Amino acid sequence: MVASEVSEANGFWRACAARATPADRVAAEKGVRLAYRRAGLDEPERVVWAGSPREAVTLIRAMTDTGPSVRDAVRTTPWAAERARLHQELGAAGWSAHWGATGGRLWETTRSLVDRIRQGVLDDLLGTVPVPEPTADAEAPERLERKRARAEIQLILLDAVLGQHDAPWLAAFPTDRAPLDGLGEVCRTAGWWWPFAEVAVVCERPVTLTRDEAGRLDNGAGPALAFPDGFALYAWRGMPVPAAFLAELAALTPERIRAEENAELRRVMLEHYGYDRYLTDSGAQPIDRDETGTLWRISLAGDEAVVMVEVLNSTPEPDGTVRTYWLRVPPSTRTAREGVAWTFGVSAQEYQPLRET
């Protein structure tokens, strides 16, 4: 393909991976059945739909009549055959260049989203399993049950065919003919799915997907990713946050920010509230500036002062912006250098970084 055709194809597959609309169930089921036939298998007796990967995992854990997984035959074997064919046709360097121009351009953003969904499903479903007491014996029944549940959920998640999120690797291959035409059809029309000998479990696509300019999940007003059954992930500029946390953002106060013990959540609060606004509202005064940053002090009646060093990350974000970090340091800190040095466990005189990252 010429460059313009590659670019157009990449845009198509990128749109498939990001689509947040109801699945085309008729087309998806045709794709599922075609994928089985391409693998030399009988079609599944039935196709079961789930509202999200979480619901699919729950259904699979409860099913007793799925038969064995046929993922290797349906997904892995045809992928390996096509990759070997192209590798032989293009040579090592040609294959590398082809991957870099097609699937490689979509890989990282989609992979990070897949990882977040897997972790979200795991966290959500493990939340229904009793948490053992911290002092419970390692072999206590409740601890063993939680360990078993975690392993079972992880295995099911790893056994998924990723539907729309298979778009990056499918972008590198022809999907208008065997052996990948069935997989390509499901990618274009539905979410994750699990092929078993007797049944295929297929997921709806999300109904909400909100990301920032760097491709990270991001929404300060609701879920960044949501499925029709209610399974959702909340995030602020890529950082996972609790749903209840977002509800607090609209009513933040400097006092609430200072009271937050989780440093990452406090950073989210500060970003949302606005550093300049926070410093104004909290009465902070800069007390020192040098090449390491700016030292601020917030005097608190009846409590020790809050002293923070404002530093800039020397490594730009993927979108080219430079993130500001606030480091809480001891109230006795007198210079920005002393504060930064304290976070590394050394004195201001000893703090001589060769390279800042």
C-alpha positions, 0 to 999 in steps of 0.5 A, spaced: 500 500 500 502 507 498 503 511 504 496 515 503 492 508 503 496 506 510 494 512 513 487 511 511 487 504 513 490 506 520 485 511 521 479 506 520 482 501 525 484 506 530 476 508 530 474 501 531 479 500 537 475 507 540 468 505 538 463 507 543 457 504 540 452 498 541 455 492 537 452 490 531 450 483 534 448 480 527 454 481 524 458 480 530 455 473 530 457 471 523 464 473 524 464 469 530 462 463 526 466 464 520 472 464 525 470 457 528 470 455 521 476 458 518 479 454 524 476 448 522 472 447 528 464 446 528 460 453 529 458 454 537 452 451 539 450 458 541 452 465 542 451 469 549 452 476 549 454 480 555 454 487 557 461 488 559 468 484 560 466 484 567 459 481 566 462 476 561 467 473 566 462 472 571 458 468 566 464 464 564 465 463 571 458 460 572 458 456 566 459 449 566 457 447 559 462 451 555 467 446 553 474 447 552 477 454 550 478 454 543 482 461 543 489 458 540 485 455 534 481 461 533 485 466 534 493 464 535 494 459 530 491 464 524 495 470 527 501 466 527 500 463 520 499 470 517 505 473 521 510 467 518 507 468 511 508 476 511 515 475 515 517 470 509 514 475 504 517 481 506 523 479 510 525 481 517 527 488 515 521 489 511 516 486 516 519 490 521 518 497 517 511 494 515 509 493 523 512 500 524 507 503 519 501 499 521 499 496 527 505 499 531 502 506 531 496 503 534 499 498 539 501 502 545 494 506 546 490 500 545 494 496 550 494 500 556 487 501 555 486 493 555 491 493 561 486 498 565 480 494 563 483 487 565 485 490 572 478 494 573 475 487 572 479 484 577 478 489 582 471 489 581 470 482 581 475 481 587 471 486 591 465 481 592 470 476 595 471 477 603 478 480 604 481 476 609 484 479 616 491 482 616 493 477 621 489 471 618 494 465 617 496 464 610 493 457 609 486 460 612 480 458 607 478 465 606 485 467 604 485 461 599 479 462 596 481 470 594 487 467 591 483 462 587 478 467 585 484 472 583 487 466 579 481 464 576 479 471 573 486 473 571 486 466 567 479 468 564 481 475 562 488 472 559 483 467 554 479 473 551 480 475 544 479 482 544 474 484 539 475 491 537 481 492 541 485 487 536 485 492 531 492 494 532 495 487 530 489 486 525 491 493 522 498 489 519 494 484 515 489 483 510 482 481 513 478 481 507 480 473 506 481 467 510 484 466 515 483 473 519 476 475 515 472 472 521 476 475 527 476 482 523 469 482 522 468 481 530 473 487 531 469 491 527 462 490 530 463 488 537 468 488 544 471 482 547 469 475 546 471 468 549 471 462 544 469 455 547 467 449 543 460 449 545 459 456 546 462 463 544 461 469 549 461 476 546 461 483 549 458 489 548 462 495 546 463 501 551 458 506 551 463 512 553 470 512 552 473 519 554 481 520 553 486 526 553 490 528 548 495 523 550 490 517 549 490 516 557 483 515 560 481 522 562 474 525 565 473 529 571 465 529 571 464 521 570 466 515 568 472 515 562 470 508 560 463 505 561 459 499 558 452 498 558 451 494 564 454 499 568 461 497 569 466 503 569 473 506 570 474 512 572 480 516 571 484 523 571 489 524 566 490 517 566 490 516 573 485 511 576 481 514 581 475 512 585 468 514 583 466 518 589 473 522 588 470 525 582 464 527 586 468 531 591 472 535 585 466 540 584 466 542 592 474 542 593 477 546 598 484 548 600 483 544 607 480 538 603 486 538 599 491 538 605 487 533 608 488 528 603 493 523 605 494 519 598 499 523 594 497 521 587 490 523 589 492 530 592 496 531 586 489 530 582 486 535 587 491 540 586 491 540 578 483 540 578 483 546 583 488 549 580 495 551 583 495 558 583 488 558 586 490 553 591 496 558 593 491 564 593 486 561 597 490 558 602 495 564 603 501 561 601 507 565 600 513 563 596 519 563 601 525 561 596 527 560 589 533 556 586 534 552 580 531 546 583 524 549 584 520 554 588 519 553 596 512 555 598 509 555 606 502 555 608 501 557 615 496 554 619 493 556 625 494 551 631 498 546 626 505 546 623 506 550 617 505 546 610 511 547 606 511 544 599 517 545 593 514 546 586 518 542 581 517 541 574 518 534 571 524 534 567 521 529 562 516 532 558 509 528 557 508 525 551 503 531 549 509 535 550 507 538 556 511 539 562 508 536 569 508 540 575 509 536 582 508 538 589 513 535 594 511 536 601 517 537 605 518 538 613 516 545 616 523 546 618 525 547 610 528 553 608 530 553 601 528 549 595 534 545 594 534 543 601 527 540 600 528 537 594 534 534 597 530 531 603 526 527 598 532 523 596 534 522 603 540 527 603 542 534 605 542 540 600 550 540 600 550 532 598 544 533 593 548 534 586 544 530 581 548 528 575 541 528 571 534 529 572 529 525 570 
